[in-house]
Amino acid sequence: MPKFSHTGVEIKKSFRIILNTNLLSSNLKHRINKTIHPKAMKKETNLISVCGLNCGECEIYKAPKNIEIAEKLVTHFYGMWDDVKASDFHCSTCRGDRSECWTEECWIRECCIENKKLDFCFECNEFPCNKLVEWSKESEKYTNALQTLKNMKKKRR
């Protein structure tokens, strides 16, 4: 078997040069990039919830690290809850501990993660199901979440 004198860094640089050309399909580029940068690819999607919402944009998710956001939420929820305080606002995302998730009873989480063992709704054979489409009509945020899932599905092809 021949010995290679190239280091892993040199090979990664070569792949990056190839990735910047138009010689490869986008699917193949995605697979190579995922191999070269597995942490980056995980980071790219780990704040996107199963339904397509971006947890990184959520004030409840950000509240534990940003007292101004937490206090704004306290003001907003004051009167709706008894004894509301800044520490009430936290979320481990839908992939975290269910008891630490903002919405413990989420039907999308139950369907996708718990029942079908999927990472995202778009991985389901029924995507987009009627229930998800109807959910997406409830707000612009949900409409954008569904579009995010559709875009992610296109990228994975």
Residue frames as qw, qx, qy, qz and C-alpha x, y, z in Angstrom:
[[0.000, 0.891, 0.455, 0.000, 0.00, 0.00, 0.00],
 [0.414, 0.521, -0.049, 0.745, 1.48, 3.40, -0.92],
 [0.370, -0.526, -0.429, 0.635, 2.33, 5.85, 1.83],
 [0.146, 0.858, 0.289, 0.398, 0.95, 9.36, 1.63],
 [0.485, -0.035, -0.284, 0.826, 3.14, 12.22, 2.74],
 [0.150, -0.541, -0.203, -0.803, 0.25, 14.70, 2.90],
 [0.001, -0.090, -0.699, 0.710, -1.00, 15.92, 6.24],
 [0.077, 0.618, 0.776, -0.104, -4.69, 16.11, 7.05],
 [0.015, 0.739, 0.123, -0.662, -4.43, 19.90, 6.83],
 [0.021, -0.343, 0.604, 0.719, -3.05, 19.73, 3.26],
 [0.041, 0.301, 0.911, 0.279, -5.84, 17.38, 2.21],
 [0.034, 0.727, 0.583, -0.361, -8.48, 19.64, 3.75],
 [0.005, 0.630, -0.172, -0.757, -6.99, 22.64, 1.90],
 [0.032, -0.079, 0.800, 0.593, -7.18, 20.69, -1.36],
 [0.030, 0.530, 0.847, 0.025, -10.82, 19.84, -0.73],
 [0.016, 0.741, 0.301, -0.601, -11.57, 23.49, 0.02],
 [0.007, 0.409, -0.480, -0.776, -10.09, 24.49, -3.35],
 [0.025, -0.185, -0.900, -0.394, -12.24, 21.87, -5.08],
 [0.002, 0.624, 0.721, -0.300, -15.32, 23.00, -3.14],
 [0.040, 0.679, 0.061, -0.730, -14.87, 26.54, -4.45],
 [0.037, 0.181, -0.682, -0.708, -15.10, 25.39, -8.06],
 [0.691, 0.192, 0.073, -0.693, -18.22, 24.55, -10.06],
 [0.374, 0.310, -0.842, -0.233, -16.99, 21.04, -10.84],
 [0.086, -0.109, -0.950, 0.281, -18.97, 19.31, -8.10],
 [0.349, -0.585, -0.586, -0.439, -22.69, 18.97, -7.51],
 [0.288, -0.610, 0.252, -0.694, -24.06, 20.86, -4.52],
 [0.910, -0.345, -0.053, -0.223, -24.97, 17.55, -2.84],
 [0.868, 0.113, -0.246, 0.415, -21.40, 16.27, -3.17],
 [0.195, 0.561, -0.284, 0.753, -20.01, 19.60, -1.94],
 [0.604, -0.572, 0.100, -0.546, -22.32, 19.36, 1.08],
 [0.972, -0.206, -0.114, 0.028, -21.13, 15.82, 1.87],
 [0.680, 0.305, -0.273, 0.608, -17.45, 16.77, 1.51],
 [0.064, -0.613, 0.215, -0.758, -17.93, 19.90, 3.60],
 [0.790, -0.495, -0.009, -0.361, -19.70, 17.86, 6.27],
 [0.935, -0.039, -0.190, 0.297, -16.69, 15.52, 6.37],
 [0.469, 0.410, -0.233, 0.747, -14.18, 18.38, 6.55],
 [0.106, -0.304, 0.316, -0.892, -16.18, 20.46, 9.02],
 [0.400, -0.392, -0.823, -0.091, -18.48, 18.13, 10.98],
 [0.229, -0.457, -0.532, 0.675, -18.68, 20.53, 13.93],
 [0.092, 0.195, -0.147, -0.965, -19.52, 23.46, 11.65],
 [0.366, -0.202, -0.700, -0.579, -22.32, 21.52, 9.99],
 [0.382, -0.468, -0.766, 0.221, -23.74, 20.50, 13.35],
 [0.150, -0.379, -0.284, 0.868, -23.47, 24.10, 14.56],
 [0.149, -0.024, -0.437, -0.887, -25.30, 25.25, 11.42],
 [0.517, -0.311, -0.607, -0.517, -28.39, 23.20, 12.28],
 [0.389, -0.218, -0.798, 0.405, -28.29, 22.64, 16.05],
 [0.082, 0.279, 0.392, -0.873, -30.27, 25.82, 16.78],
 [0.484, 0.009, -0.429, -0.763, -32.88, 25.04, 14.15],
 [0.560, -0.065, 0.657, -0.500, -35.72, 23.22, 15.86],
 [0.376, 0.146, 0.900, 0.166, -37.44, 20.17, 14.41],
 [0.345, 0.748, 0.551, -0.135, -40.18, 22.45, 13.05],
 [0.514, 0.539, 0.224, 0.629, -37.76, 24.93, 11.48],
 [0.234, -0.964, -0.064, -0.110, -37.90, 27.69, 14.08],
 [0.547, 0.471, -0.399, 0.566, -34.50, 29.25, 14.81],
 [0.649, -0.623, -0.377, 0.221, -33.92, 28.92, 18.56],
 [0.537, -0.072, -0.067, 0.838, -31.02, 31.37, 18.27],
 [0.042, -0.388, -0.218, -0.895, -33.55, 34.11, 17.51],
 [0.531, -0.598, -0.565, -0.202, -35.87, 33.19, 20.38],
 [0.131, -0.692, 0.300, -0.643, -35.95, 35.57, 23.34],
 [0.850, -0.450, 0.109, -0.253, -36.84, 32.77, 25.76],
 [0.929, 0.121, -0.114, 0.331, -33.77, 30.80, 24.61],
 [0.433, 0.538, -0.213, 0.691, -31.56, 33.92, 24.98],
 [0.432, -0.799, -0.076, -0.410, -33.03, 35.10, 28.31],
 [0.840, -0.487, -0.084, 0.224, -30.72, 33.18, 30.71],
 [0.677, -0.020, 0.083, 0.731, -27.67, 34.88, 29.17],
 [0.120, 0.362, 0.174, 0.908, -29.25, 38.33, 28.67],
 [0.097, -0.396, -0.672, 0.618, -30.83, 40.01, 31.70],
 [0.232, 0.255, -0.074, -0.936, -32.41, 42.77, 29.58],
 [0.462, -0.042, -0.704, -0.538, -34.31, 40.21, 27.52],
 [0.335, -0.270, -0.869, 0.244, -35.30, 38.30, 30.68],
 [0.015, 0.355, 0.440, -0.825, -36.65, 41.46, 32.31],
 [0.353, 0.145, -0.356, -0.853, -38.57, 42.34, 29.14],
 [0.462, -0.153, -0.833, -0.263, -40.20, 38.89, 29.27],
 [0.192, -0.322, -0.738, 0.561, -41.05, 39.35, 32.96],
 [0.196, 0.285, 0.105, -0.932, -42.79, 42.61, 32.08],
 [0.434, 0.060, -0.598, -0.671, -44.65, 40.97, 29.21],
 [0.521, -0.207, -0.823, -0.092, -45.85, 38.00, 31.28],
 [0.012, -0.020, -0.590, 0.807, -46.54, 39.99, 34.46],
 [0.541, 0.114, 0.210, -0.807, -50.16, 39.42, 35.46],
 [0.766, 0.183, -0.478, -0.390, -50.47, 36.31, 33.30],
 [0.729, -0.020, -0.639, 0.244, -48.51, 34.25, 35.83],
 [0.590, -0.804, -0.047, -0.059, -48.26, 34.38, 39.59],
 [0.560, -0.713, 0.334, 0.258, -44.86, 35.55, 40.83],
 [0.805, 0.544, 0.041, 0.236, -43.18, 35.66, 37.39],
 [0.408, -0.792, 0.320, 0.321, -39.39, 36.12, 37.55],
 [0.335, 0.730, -0.514, -0.300, -36.46, 36.22, 35.11],
 [0.194, -0.348, 0.917, 0.016, -35.35, 32.69, 36.00],
 [0.691, 0.313, 0.551, -0.347, -38.67, 31.35, 34.65],
 [0.640, 0.719, -0.086, -0.255, -37.42, 31.97, 31.11],
 [0.212, -0.524, 0.790, 0.236, -35.14, 29.28, 29.75],
 [0.899, 0.317, 0.057, -0.298, -35.27, 26.60, 27.10],
 [0.534, -0.413, 0.686, 0.272, -33.00, 23.69, 26.28],
 [0.370, 0.329, -0.573, -0.653, -34.45, 23.53, 22.74],
 [0.876, 0.021, -0.016, -0.481, -36.72, 20.74, 21.56],
 [0.775, 0.289, -0.553, 0.104, -33.75, 18.37, 21.45],
 [0.062, 0.417, -0.669, 0.613, -32.91, 18.94, 25.09],
 [0.041, -0.194, -0.884, 0.423, -34.51, 17.70, 28.28],
 [0.150, -0.566, -0.663, -0.466, -38.29, 17.85, 27.77],
 [0.391, -0.748, -0.466, 0.266, -38.79, 19.38, 31.22],
 [0.338, -0.516, 0.069, 0.784, -36.40, 22.20, 30.25],
 [0.197, 0.301, 0.600, 0.715, -38.07, 22.84, 26.91],
 [0.193, 0.025, 0.128, -0.972, -40.24, 25.96, 26.82],
 [0.727, 0.048, -0.100, -0.678, -43.20, 24.04, 25.38],
 [0.350, -0.252, 0.893, -0.133, -43.22, 20.57, 26.91],
 [0.605, 0.336, 0.680, -0.242, -46.39, 19.50, 25.10],
 [0.264, 0.567, -0.402, -0.668, -45.34, 20.39, 21.51],
 [0.872, 0.279, 0.333, -0.224, -47.14, 18.10, 19.03],
 [0.608, 0.716, -0.341, -0.027, -44.38, 18.58, 16.43],
 [0.078, -0.603, 0.762, -0.222, -41.67, 17.46, 18.85],
 [0.696, -0.083, 0.635, -0.323, -43.76, 14.45, 19.85],
 [0.845, 0.487, 0.119, -0.186, -44.42, 13.43, 16.24],
 [0.544, 0.744, -0.379, 0.082, -40.95, 14.05, 14.85],
 [0.059, 0.604, -0.726, 0.323, -38.49, 13.27, 17.65],
 [0.499, -0.232, 0.711, -0.437, -40.38, 10.92, 19.95],
 [0.831, 0.259, 0.375, -0.319, -42.57, 8.94, 17.54],
 [0.806, 0.591, -0.022, 0.009, -40.60, 8.94, 14.28],
 [0.745, -0.433, 0.217, 0.459, -37.05, 9.40, 15.67],
 [0.549, 0.636, 0.202, 0.503, -36.25, 12.14, 13.13],
 [0.421, -0.228, -0.151, 0.865, -34.08, 15.23, 13.52],
 [0.164, 0.255, -0.077, -0.950, -36.29, 17.49, 11.39],
 [0.630, 0.420, 0.452, -0.472, -39.83, 17.35, 9.99],
 [0.514, 0.638, -0.353, -0.451, -38.53, 17.51, 6.42],
 [0.007, 0.359, -0.930, -0.079, -37.02, 14.02, 6.86],
 [0.537, 0.208, 0.713, -0.401, -40.52, 12.55, 7.13],
 [0.228, 0.184, 0.817, 0.497, -42.07, 10.83, 4.10],
 [0.053, 0.756, 0.652, 0.012, -45.24, 12.88, 4.69],
 [0.244, -0.564, -0.053, 0.787, -43.46, 16.27, 4.69],
 [0.134, -0.139, 0.442, -0.876, -45.08, 18.71, 4.64],
 [0.079, -0.406, -0.909, 0.057, -48.09, 17.10, 6.27],
 [0.143, -0.701, -0.454, -0.530, -51.43, 18.92, 6.43],
 [0.552, -0.747, -0.314, 0.196, -51.07, 19.55, 10.16],
 [0.545, -0.310, 0.082, 0.775, -47.68, 21.26, 9.66],
 [0.172, 0.377, 0.423, 0.806, -49.01, 23.35, 6.77],
 [0.327, -0.783, -0.445, -0.286, -51.99, 24.49, 8.88],
 [0.612, -0.610, -0.168, 0.473, -49.62, 25.30, 11.78],
 [0.477, -0.013, 0.216, 0.852, -47.48, 27.40, 9.41],
 [0.001, -0.618, -0.446, -0.647, -50.49, 29.60, 8.63],
 [0.464, -0.734, -0.457, 0.191, -50.85, 30.68, 12.27],
 [0.239, -0.895, 0.078, 0.369, -48.07, 33.29, 12.10],
 [0.491, 0.812, -0.315, -0.010, -45.34, 34.69, 9.88],
 [0.264, -0.627, 0.725, -0.111, -42.77, 33.10, 12.18],
 [0.729, 0.011, 0.676, -0.111, -44.28, 29.65, 11.55],
 [0.721, 0.681, 0.081, -0.097, -44.54, 30.31, 7.80],
 [0.211, 0.820, -0.530, 0.041, -40.81, 31.15, 7.80],
 [0.515, -0.400, 0.747, -0.132, -40.08, 28.00, 9.83],
 [0.832, 0.315, 0.448, -0.087, -41.79, 25.82, 7.23],
 [0.561, 0.810, -0.170, 0.002, -39.82, 27.56, 4.48],
 [0.171, -0.719, 0.670, -0.071, -36.60, 26.90, 6.42],
 [0.712, -0.094, 0.691, -0.086, -37.46, 23.18, 6.49],
 [0.769, 0.600, 0.213, -0.052, -38.18, 23.20, 2.74],
 [0.292, 0.866, -0.404, 0.039, -34.82, 24.89, 2.09],
 [0.411, -0.529, 0.737, -0.091, -33.01, 22.39, 4.31],
 [0.825, 0.188, 0.527, -0.086, -34.63, 19.52, 2.43],
 [0.638, 0.767, -0.060, -0.008, -33.44, 20.96, -0.91],
 [0.011, 0.811, -0.580, 0.077, -29.88, 21.28, 0.43],
 [0.583, -0.328, 0.734, -0.118, -29.82, 17.64, 1.53],
 [0.867, 0.422, 0.179, -0.196, -30.83, 16.23, -1.86]]
